């Protein structure tokens, strides 16, 4: 991502040099100048936010896609906004009690309460580790638990299971703790859920890889065609906007190809690890 930010800063510098004479000679209102300044600031800040805060980067990119923004800046922000939207993962949180999995009555993520209207719906988060605390009313008793889960980039509706325990289920599990076969079965069930999550994430990443590959292929073909047309019709005296447009298409194709390659590697790793664990758990079950 460092090389992408370097390329983005270089393009930003070109935009600022291009706009400087126009801004100096402009007679538009102060309000309009402020809006343009906000566009340029959002364009620059989004590049530093991209790695740390996808949700914040999306907000900044939305500000620099407005019609008032300079065309080169707006074109960059529209392209980057599409890539950020693809990278933002969503989760579905379930409160699990025994064999029953349902939506919690109350939910907190990283200590912040989730509005009741959002519980049971896909929730957008930044990739990385998050803590989930769920509460559910069971037989008039408020039962809650907390878990930490790694949320994968670009995942769609990644399942998060918060295991709840009532007083009765806790005493039952203590009784079962003396039986190694039951303990092994419980452990195997938990591993099975982990394996399913890994495979779901792997297949999701494969679908994303296909989509990114299609975008890269389409953008690359149009960029190459536009470059060929420019060489035939106007080179070496082509308009600056046309040259920038061709360069942007080819740059987007390169970036999207790199992202597609990364997601492909990630999906393969997830699927391989999930299936290796699956084989190992079968061997463990045979021993018991």
QUIWO-V235254 format. One record per backbone hydrogen bond with DSSP energy under -0.5 kcal/mol. NH is the residue of the N-H (numbers start at 1). CO is the residue of the C=O. E is the energy in kcal/mol with one decimal. If there is no record, write none. Layout:
BEGIN
nh: (NH & NH)
co: (CO & CO)
e: (E & E)
END
This chain:
BEGIN
nh: (5 & 6 & 7 & 8 & 9 & 10 & 11 & 12 & 13 & 14 & 15 & 16 & 17 & 18 & 19 & 20 & 21 & 23 & 24 & 25 & 26 & 26 & 33 & 34 & 35 & 36 & 37 & 38 & 39 & 40 & 41 & 42 & 43 & 44 & 45 & 46 & 47 & 47 & 48 & 48 & 49 & 50 & 53 & 57 & 58 & 59 & 60 & 61 & 62 & 63 & 64 & 65 & 66 & 69 & 74 & 75 & 76 & 77 & 78 & 79 & 80 & 81 & 82 & 83 & 84 & 85 & 86 & 87 & 88 & 89 & 90 & 91 & 92 & 94 & 95 & 96 & 96 & 97 & 97 & 100 & 102 & 105 & 106 & 108 & 109 & 110 & 112 & 114 & 118 & 119 & 119 & 121 & 123 & 125 & 128 & 130 & 132 & 133 & 134 & 135 & 136 & 138 & 138 & 141 & 143 & 143 & 145 & 147 & 149 & 151 & 151 & 152 & 154 & 155 & 157 & 158 & 160 & 162 & 162 & 163 & 164 & 164 & 170 & 171 & 172 & 173 & 174 & 175 & 176 & 177 & 178 & 179 & 180 & 183 & 184 & 185 & 186 & 187 & 188 & 189 & 190 & 191 & 192 & 193 & 194 & 195 & 196 & 197 & 198 & 199 & 200 & 201 & 202 & 203 & 204 & 205 & 206 & 207 & 208 & 209 & 210 & 211 & 212 & 213 & 214 & 215 & 216 & 217 & 218 & 219 & 220 & 221 & 222 & 223 & 224 & 225 & 226 & 227 & 228 & 229 & 230 & 231 & 232 & 233 & 234 & 235 & 237 & 243 & 244 & 245 & 246 & 247 & 248 & 249 & 250 & 251 & 252 & 253 & 254 & 255 & 256 & 257 & 258 & 259 & 260 & 261 & 262 & 263 & 264 & 265 & 266 & 267 & 268 & 269 & 270 & 271 & 272 & 273 & 274 & 275 & 276 & 277 & 278 & 279 & 280 & 281 & 282 & 283 & 284 & 285 & 286 & 287 & 288)
co: (1 & 2 & 3 & 4 & 5 & 6 & 7 & 8 & 9 & 10 & 11 & 12 & 13 & 14 & 15 & 16 & 17 & 19 & 20 & 21 & 22 & 23 & 29 & 30 & 31 & 32 & 33 & 34 & 35 & 36 & 37 & 38 & 39 & 40 & 41 & 42 & 43 & 44 & 44 & 45 & 45 & 46 & 49 & 53 & 54 & 55 & 56 & 57 & 58 & 59 & 60 & 62 & 63 & 66 & 70 & 71 & 72 & 73 & 74 & 75 & 76 & 77 & 78 & 79 & 80 & 81 & 82 & 83 & 84 & 125 & 155 & 123 & 158 & 160 & 102 & 94 & 162 & 95 & 100 & 97 & 95 & 135 & 135 & 133 & 112 & 131 & 109 & 107 & 115 & 115 & 116 & 118 & 91 & 89 & 151 & 149 & 147 & 108 & 145 & 106 & 143 & 136 & 141 & 138 & 136 & 141 & 134 & 132 & 130 & 128 & 149 & 150 & 87 & 152 & 155 & 90 & 92 & 94 & 160 & 161 & 96 & 162 & 166 & 167 & 168 & 169 & 170 & 171 & 172 & 173 & 175 & 176 & 178 & 179 & 180 & 181 & 182 & 183 & 184 & 185 & 186 & 187 & 188 & 189 & 190 & 191 & 192 & 193 & 194 & 195 & 196 & 197 & 198 & 199 & 200 & 201 & 202 & 203 & 204 & 205 & 206 & 207 & 208 & 209 & 210 & 211 & 212 & 213 & 214 & 215 & 216 & 217 & 218 & 219 & 220 & 221 & 222 & 223 & 224 & 225 & 226 & 227 & 228 & 229 & 230 & 230 & 234 & 239 & 240 & 241 & 242 & 243 & 244 & 245 & 246 & 247 & 248 & 249 & 250 & 251 & 252 & 253 & 254 & 255 & 256 & 257 & 258 & 259 & 260 & 261 & 262 & 263 & 264 & 265 & 266 & 267 & 268 & 269 & 270 & 271 & 272 & 273 & 274 & 275 & 276 & 277 & 278 & 279 & 280 & 281 & 282 & 283 & 284)
e: (-2.2 & -2.2 & -2.3 & -2.4 & -2.7 & -2.0 & -2.1 & -2.4 & -2.4 & -1.8 & -2.2 & -2.5 & -2.3 & -2.2 & -2.1 & -1.6 & -0.6 & -2.6 & -2.1 & -1.8 & -0.6 & -0.6 & -1.9 & -2.5 & -2.0 & -2.2 & -2.4 & -2.3 & -2.0 & -2.3 & -2.5 & -2.7 & -2.5 & -2.0 & -2.8 & -2.2 & -0.6 & -0.9 & -0.6 & -0.8 & -1.9 & -1.3 & -3.3 & -2.5 & -2.4 & -1.7 & -2.0 & -2.5 & -2.0 & -1.1 & -1.1 & -0.8 & -0.6 & -1.4 & -2.9 & -2.6 & -2.0 & -2.6 & -2.3 & -1.8 & -2.8 & -2.6 & -1.6 & -1.4 & -2.6 & -2.5 & -1.5 & -1.5 & -1.4 & -0.7 & -1.9 & -2.0 & -2.1 & -3.2 & -3.7 & -0.6 & -2.9 & -0.5 & -2.9 & -1.9 & -2.2 & -1.9 & -2.0 & -2.6 & -2.7 & -3.1 & -1.8 & -2.9 & -1.9 & -1.0 & -0.6 & -1.8 & -2.3 & -1.9 & -2.5 & -2.3 & -3.2 & -2.6 & -2.2 & -2.3 & -2.9 & -0.7 & -3.4 & -1.6 & -3.0 & -0.7 & -1.8 & -2.4 & -2.6 & -2.9 & -0.6 & -0.5 & -2.3 & -1.5 & -0.6 & -2.6 & -2.8 & -3.0 & -0.6 & -0.7 & -3.6 & -0.6 & -2.1 & -1.8 & -2.0 & -2.0 & -1.7 & -1.8 & -2.2 & -0.8 & -1.0 & -1.7 & -0.7 & -2.1 & -2.6 & -2.0 & -2.5 & -2.4 & -2.4 & -2.3 & -2.0 & -2.3 & -2.3 & -1.8 & -1.9 & -2.6 & -2.3 & -2.3 & -2.2 & -2.5 & -2.8 & -2.4 & -2.4 & -2.7 & -2.3 & -2.3 & -1.9 & -2.1 & -2.1 & -2.5 & -2.1 & -2.0 & -2.8 & -2.6 & -2.1 & -2.2 & -2.9 & -2.5 & -2.7 & -2.8 & -2.6 & -2.5 & -2.2 & -2.2 & -2.7 & -2.5 & -2.5 & -2.3 & -2.4 & -2.6 & -2.3 & -2.3 & -1.5 & -2.5 & -2.2 & -2.1 & -2.8 & -2.2 & -2.7 & -2.3 & -2.2 & -2.4 & -2.8 & -2.1 & -2.2 & -2.4 & -2.8 & -2.3 & -2.1 & -2.7 & -2.8 & -2.1 & -2.1 & -2.5 & -2.6 & -2.3 & -2.1 & -2.5 & -2.1 & -2.2 & -2.3 & -2.6 & -2.3 & -2.4 & -2.5 & -2.3 & -2.7 & -2.8 & -2.4 & -2.1 & -2.3 & -2.3 & -1.7 & -2.0 & -2.2 & -2.3 & -1.4 & -1.8 & -1.9 & -2.1 & -2.0 & -1.6 & -1.6)
END
